[in-house]
Amino acid sequence: WQKKLAKKAAVSASSCIAVSPSLGHLLSERLGIDNTHWKWIPNVVADRFIEPVSINKLDRPLRFLNLALMTENKGQLDLINAFSTFLKLNVDAELWLAGDGPIRNQLEEKAKDLGIADKMKFIGLVEPSNVPELLENVDVMVVSSHYETFGVVAAEALMAGLPVIATRCGGPECIVEAGDGVLVPPKCPEELGKAMKTLSLNLDNYDPVAISKRAKSRFSKEAVANMLTMEYEKVLASDCFDDRSF
């Protein structure tokens, strides 16, 4: 009954909004409606990420960060395997995993089995207000998920001026643009490892100010409010709205 109700609402609406093109496609598929019916308007990124962070790089390893619930869907096992391969290049690097969840113990055991536990840091849960400080101490955000409807962590990292490695898992494709980082296939540790190598060799080519400026133009509350306002104005001015009875 919920699916029928959702389909009726979507078909009857003058405009339907999804936070990513892939989510719009999925909803169209599940509800059996035309995919072009959906408008992409992203989620808002919090004000605390408006300005790029000042990254502390003095005398420390290159740091990759994954910030997510620790579940199979978030792909941290793939990420640990990728990082293990990356370390074989004899690079001075660390992988930080922030968050908690049902597979945390499994991830910690995996790091030990691969002999890389000393190169990894399990931070635990991080309060949203403390995320900007965390980002000041890392160099690259990695989103290794198997599926995301949006991927707010990737958008937050870009707002903070960090380059992003992300899987093409639904949401990140509309977040990570040219100059923002690298996109790789999901469930593919080998490609994740290659992306880590690419970022490590080209990190200086990523301009944090430019990354932050592009992200702000898409994900700040002003940007999203403008997109929503334009869509509402378009609907209110349309003939189909005038003819609709309520």
C-alpha positions as CSV (number, residue, x, y, z in Angstrom):
1,W,0.0,0.0,0.0
2,Q,2.9,2.4,0.7
3,K,4.3,1.8,-2.8
4,K,0.9,2.5,-4.4
5,L,0.5,5.7,-2.3
6,A,4.0,6.9,-3.2
7,K,3.4,6.2,-6.9
8,K,0.1,8.1,-6.8
9,A,1.8,11.1,-5.1
10,A,4.7,11.1,-7.6
11,V,2.5,10.9,-10.6
12,S,0.1,13.6,-9.4
13,A,2.9,16.0,-8.3
14,S,3.8,18.9,-10.5
15,S,7.5,18.3,-9.6
16,C,9.4,15.5,-7.9
17,I,12.8,16.1,-6.3
18,A,15.5,13.5,-5.5
19,V,18.9,14.2,-3.8
20,S,20.7,12.4,-6.6
21,P,20.0,11.4,-10.2
22,S,20.6,7.7,-9.3
23,L,17.9,7.9,-6.5
24,G,15.5,9.5,-9.0
25,H,16.2,6.6,-11.4
26,L,15.8,4.0,-8.6
27,L,12.4,5.6,-7.5
28,S,11.2,5.7,-11.1
29,E,12.2,2.0,-11.5
30,R,10.5,0.9,-8.3
31,L,7.4,3.0,-8.8
32,G,7.1,2.4,-12.5
33,I,7.1,6.0,-13.6
34,D,9.0,8.1,-16.2
35,N,12.6,8.7,-15.0
36,T,12.6,12.3,-16.5
37,H,9.9,13.1,-13.9
38,W,12.6,13.7,-11.2
39,K,14.6,16.9,-10.5
40,W,18.0,16.6,-8.9
41,I,18.5,19.0,-5.9
42,P,21.2,17.9,-3.5
43,N,21.2,17.8,0.3
44,V,22.4,20.9,2.2
45,V,25.9,20.8,3.8
46,A,26.2,22.4,7.2
47,D,27.5,25.9,7.7
48,R,30.5,24.5,9.7
49,F,32.0,23.5,6.3
50,I,31.6,26.8,4.5
51,E,35.3,27.7,4.6
52,P,38.2,25.3,3.6
53,V,40.0,23.8,6.6
54,S,43.6,24.6,7.3
55,I,45.3,21.2,7.0
56,N,48.2,20.4,9.3
57,K,50.8,18.5,7.1
58,L,54.0,19.1,9.1
59,D,56.1,16.0,9.6
60,R,53.4,13.4,9.4
61,P,52.3,10.6,7.0
62,L,49.8,11.0,4.2
63,R,46.4,10.4,5.8
64,F,43.2,8.9,4.2
65,L,40.0,9.2,6.2
66,N,36.8,7.1,5.9
67,L,33.9,8.5,8.0
68,A,30.9,6.2,8.0
69,L,28.8,3.6,9.9
70,M,30.8,0.4,9.9
71,T,28.6,-2.0,7.9
72,E,29.1,-4.2,4.9
73,N,27.4,-1.6,2.7
74,K,30.0,1.1,3.5
75,G,32.8,-1.0,1.9
76,Q,35.5,-0.6,4.6
77,L,36.7,-4.2,4.0
78,D,37.4,-3.2,0.4
79,L,39.1,-0.1,1.6
80,I,41.4,-1.9,4.0
81,N,42.4,-4.3,1.3
82,A,43.1,-1.4,-1.0
83,F,45.2,0.4,1.6
84,S,47.2,-2.8,2.2
85,T,48.1,-2.9,-1.5
86,F,48.9,0.8,-1.6
87,L,51.3,0.4,1.3
88,K,53.4,-2.0,-0.8
89,L,54.6,1.0,-2.7
90,N,56.6,1.9,0.4
91,V,54.7,5.1,1.0
92,D,54.4,6.8,4.4
93,A,50.7,6.8,4.9
94,E,47.9,6.1,7.3
95,L,44.2,5.1,7.1
96,W,41.9,6.5,9.7
97,L,38.4,5.0,10.1
98,A,35.9,7.1,12.0
99,G,32.6,5.7,13.1
100,D,31.4,2.5,14.7
101,G,29.1,-0.3,13.8
102,P,28.5,-4.1,13.7
103,I,31.6,-5.0,11.7
104,R,34.1,-2.9,13.6
105,N,35.8,-5.9,15.2
106,Q,36.0,-7.6,11.8
107,L,37.7,-4.5,10.4
108,E,40.2,-4.4,13.2
109,E,41.0,-8.1,12.8
110,K,41.4,-7.6,9.1
111,A,44.0,-4.9,9.7
112,K,45.9,-7.2,12.0
113,D,45.7,-10.2,9.6
114,L,47.2,-8.0,6.8
115,G,49.9,-6.7,9.1
116,I,48.9,-3.1,8.7
117,A,47.3,-2.4,12.1
118,D,50.1,0.0,13.0
119,K,49.2,2.1,9.9
120,M,45.6,2.4,10.8
121,K,43.6,4.3,13.4
122,F,40.1,3.5,14.6
123,I,38.8,6.7,15.9
124,G,35.3,5.7,16.9
125,L,32.2,7.9,16.8
126,V,32.8,11.6,16.0
127,E,30.3,14.3,17.0
128,P,29.2,16.3,13.9
129,S,30.6,19.5,15.5
130,N,34.1,17.9,15.7
131,V,34.2,16.8,12.1
132,P,35.9,20.0,10.8
133,E,38.7,19.5,13.4
134,L,39.1,15.9,12.2
135,L,39.4,17.0,8.6
136,E,42.2,19.4,9.5
137,N,44.4,16.4,10.3
138,V,43.8,14.3,7.1
139,D,44.5,14.8,3.4
140,V,42.0,12.7,1.5
141,M,38.4,11.6,2.2
142,V,37.6,8.1,0.9
143,V,34.0,6.9,0.4
144,S,34.1,3.2,-0.3
145,S,30.4,2.5,-0.1
146,H,28.6,-0.1,-2.2
147,Y,25.5,2.1,-2.4
148,E,24.7,5.7,-1.4
149,T,21.6,7.8,-2.3
150,F,23.7,10.9,-1.9
151,G,26.9,10.8,0.1
152,V,27.0,13.8,2.5
153,V,30.4,12.9,3.8
154,A,31.9,13.4,0.3
155,A,30.1,16.8,0.0
156,E,31.3,17.9,3.5
157,A,34.9,17.0,2.6
158,L,34.7,19.0,-0.6
159,M,33.3,22.0,1.3
160,A,36.3,21.7,3.6
161,G,38.6,21.7,0.6
162,L,39.6,18.0,0.8
163,P,39.9,15.9,-2.4
164,V,37.7,12.8,-2.4
165,I,38.1,9.3,-3.6
166,A,34.7,7.7,-4.0
167,T,33.0,4.8,-5.5
168,R,30.4,5.2,-8.3
169,C,27.8,3.9,-6.0
170,G,24.8,6.2,-6.8
171,G,25.3,9.5,-5.0
172,P,29.0,10.4,-5.4
173,E,28.8,10.6,-9.2
174,C,26.9,13.9,-8.8
175,I,29.2,15.2,-6.1
176,V,32.8,14.6,-7.2
177,E,33.5,16.7,-10.3
178,A,36.7,17.2,-12.3
179,G,39.3,18.6,-10.0
180,D,37.6,17.2,-6.9
181,G,39.1,13.8,-6.7
182,V,38.7,10.3,-8.3
183,L,35.8,8.0,-8.9
184,V,36.2,4.3,-9.0
185,P,33.8,1.3,-9.4
186,P,32.3,-0.1,-6.2
187,K,33.4,-3.4,-4.6
188,C,36.8,-3.1,-6.4
189,P,39.7,-2.8,-3.9
190,E,42.2,-2.8,-6.8
191,E,40.8,0.4,-8.3
192,L,40.6,2.0,-4.8
193,G,44.3,1.2,-4.3
194,K,45.1,2.8,-7.7
195,A,43.1,5.9,-6.8
196,M,45.1,6.2,-3.5
197,K,48.3,6.1,-5.6
198,T,47.0,8.7,-8.0
199,L,46.0,11.1,-5.2
200,S,49.3,10.6,-3.3
201,L,51.3,11.5,-6.5
202,N,49.1,14.4,-7.4
203,L,47.9,15.8,-4.1
204,D,49.6,19.2,-4.6
205,N,47.6,19.6,-7.8
206,Y,44.3,19.8,-5.9
207,D,43.5,23.3,-4.9
208,P,41.6,23.3,-1.5
209,V,40.2,26.8,-2.1
210,A,38.9,25.9,-5.6
211,I,37.4,22.6,-4.3
212,S,35.6,24.4,-1.5
213,K,34.3,27.2,-3.8
214,R,32.9,24.7,-6.3
215,A,31.2,22.7,-3.5
216,K,29.8,25.8,-1.8
217,S,28.2,26.8,-5.1
218,R,26.3,23.5,-5.1
219,F,25.8,22.4,-1.5
220,S,25.6,25.5,0.7
221,K,22.2,26.3,2.2
222,E,22.0,29.4,-0.1
223,A,22.7,27.3,-3.2
224,V,20.2,24.6,-2.3
225,A,17.6,27.2,-1.2
226,N,17.9,28.9,-4.6
227,M,17.4,25.7,-6.4
228,L,14.3,24.8,-4.4
229,T,12.9,28.4,-4.8
230,M,13.4,28.2,-8.6
231,E,11.6,24.9,-8.7
232,Y,8.7,26.1,-6.5
233,E,8.4,29.2,-8.7
234,K,8.4,27.1,-11.8
235,V,5.6,24.9,-10.5
236,L,3.5,27.8,-9.2
237,A,3.7,29.5,-12.6
238,S,2.8,26.4,-14.5
239,D,-0.6,25.8,-16.1
240,C,-0.8,22.4,-14.5
241,F,-0.7,23.9,-11.1
242,D,-3.5,26.4,-11.9
243,D,-5.7,23.6,-13.2
244,R,-5.2,21.3,-10.3
245,S,-7.9,20.9,-7.6
246,F,-7.0,20.4,-4.0
